[in-house]
Amino acid sequence: MPNGKAAGERCVQLSADYLCLLFGNPERPAVCAAFSADPQVCGASRTEALHLLGWLEQATAQK
């Protein structure tokens, strides 16, 4: 996504089963490679993760 990803926008590199299509490739953005799936950030389920990550994206979005 050369122009970045807006909050709530699905990454174009996310597969239908929610896996990163660039995982392990040098093309994978540094921000993604540095992300740690910590329970405080991702919660205990996919639903909780989407809620928490959505909130973080909106809270840190450039306005």
Buried (B, 14 or more C-beta within 10 A) or exposed (E): EEEEBEBEEEEEBEEEEEEBEBEEEEEBBEEEEEEEEEEEEBBEEEEEBBEBBEEEBEEEEEE
